Structures are given as C-alpha cells and as structure tokens.
Amino acid sequence: MSLEIPSNPVYNTSVEQKLHSKNAAKVYRYGSPKIRDQLRDKCRMRVREARQANFTKRRLAIVTEEFDLDKLLREEVANLESDLRLQEEIFKELRDEMNEWFVQEFEAEEISLINAADEDANNNSVICPICQQCNLSHVIAKENEETNIFKCTCGVSFNNAAKPLALRQILHSQIDVHEQNCDANLTFYLEPQSAYAVETDASVNSLCVICDKCDYFYSF
C-alpha cells in the first residue's frame, strides 16, 4: 500500500493562527510590550530620583548635566536576554521617548515655578526665618507707627521698619547675595535692642543673619 501525495497541497490556516504567528514574530523582534513598559517605568523612576537629588543642590537643576541618559538606558536594556540588534532597537526607541518625556517634565516644572512666583508676588505672607514653618503675623507698634512688629507662633518676635512685602523682598535679596559667594546655610537669630526696650518698657528684638562658614552678617 502506498500513500499518494497531492501535487498541490492545501493548508487550512485560520485567521486567528495567522494573527498569532504575526504577533509572535513581532514580540520576538521588538520585545514584549510588558518588558518595554517596565524598562520605560524604571528609567523614568531613575530620572525622577536624579532630579530630586539635584534639586536640593540647585533651585533649578538641569539634570542632563548631572547624568548620562544614554548610559542609564543601556544599563537597563543590557538586562534583556536578547540579541544585540534587538537591544539597540529598543534602546533607540526608548531614548527618543525618554528625551521627549524629559522635555515635557522640564516644561511642566518651569510652568509650575512661574505660577508659584506669580502667586508669591501677590501674597504678603512672610515665612518665619527662625522656624521656617509658620507665617509671621504683623502689627504696628503703638509707640511708633513707623515700626512694625512681627511675631510667630514659635515664639519669635522682632521689630522692623519694613512692611511685610518689603521685609520678604529684603530677606530673599540677602539670601541671594550670600548664595552667590557661599554654599553654606545661613543662620537667623534675634538680637535684643536694649536701648529701645528701656524707652518703651518692652522686650524688642532685631532680626539678624550670619554664616558660620564665610562670616557673612546682616541685620534687618
């Protein structure tokens, strides 16, 4: 008995089988979408961590100066068990996506800073320079209408000729002047005004600031 082989065989392949084969080939060539999403999330997480670390050093950190994005992506892609060509294709695609995402994040941060600056300019509140947590309250001294008394719930009390908005501007300007020449933190403290206190029979203080590193000093 012999088997007859048809000269023109017919293969019954369903549409589902064709789609499955096509998807399998695509996954083999470009990698699993789940893996690519994990890579993208890990890269974004590392970028955010780097930006957060550098934000404490500078007010507006340009993160691209602090780390190599290409190196970061290659470290993540190298963990894939794939051929070099596949790694390179995934690397290029993720690099383009990360660059676009980074620009969007940076623009969003700039907009946030601009909005915060506008809101701050229209706000007369002054953060207590001693505790740096609560806003200072402001009253005009009864003995001298040109003297303003600032108090905080932390116990701080000092007088100054400037109004709240002017005082805040002076505080910011002196901090900026110091930061141009020194990277150390300033220390704010109160200096008693004994002569004024005797005249008014009250305990009045002046706000001062000093730097232990560069000997910077200013009395407000």
C-alpha positions, 0 to 999 in steps of 0.5 A, a space after each residue: 500500500 502506498 500513500 499518494 501525495 497531492 501535487 498541490 497541497 492545501 493548508 487550512 490556516 485560520 485567521 486567528 493562527 495567522 494573527 498569532 504567528 504575526 504577533 509572535 514574530 513581532 514580540 520576538 523582534 521588538 520585545 514584549 510590550 510588558 518588558 518595554 513598559 517596565 524598562 520605560 517605568 524604571 528609567 523614568 523612576 531613575 530620572 525622577 530620583 536624579 532630579 530630586 537629588 539635584 534639586 536640593 543642590 540647585 533651585 533649578 537643576 538641569 539634570 542632563 548635566 548631572 547624568 548620562 541618559 544614554 548610559 542609564 538606558 543601556 544599563 537597563 536594556 543590557 538586562 534583556 536576554 536578547 540579541 544585540 540588534 534587538 537591544 539597540 532597537 529598543 534602546 533607540 526607541 526608548 531614548 527618543 521617548 525618554 528625551 521627549 518625556 524629559 522635555 515635557 517634565 522640564 516644561 511642566 516644572 518651569 510652568 509650575 515655578 512661574 505660577 508659584 512666583 506669580 502667586 508669591 508676588 501677590 501674597 504678603 505672607 512672610 515665612 518665619 526665618 527662625 522656624 521656617 514653618 509658620 507665617 509671621 503675623 504683623 502689627 504696628 507698634 503703638 509707640 511708633 507707627 513707623 515700626 512694625 512688629 512681627 511675631 510667630 507662633 514659635 515664639 519669635 518676635 522682632 521689630 522692623 521698619 519694613 512692611 511685610 512685602 518689603 521685609 520678604 523682598 529684603 530677606 530673599 535679596 540677602 539670601 541671594 547675595 550670600 548664595 552667590 559667594 557661599 554654599 553654606 546655610 545661613 543662620 537667623 537669630 534675634 538680637 535684643 535692642 536694649 536701648 529701645 526696650 528701656 524707652 518703651 518698657 518692652 522686650 524688642 528684638 532685631 532680626 539678624 543673619 550670619 554664616 558660620 562658614 564665610 562670616 557673612 552678617 546682616 541685620 534687618 
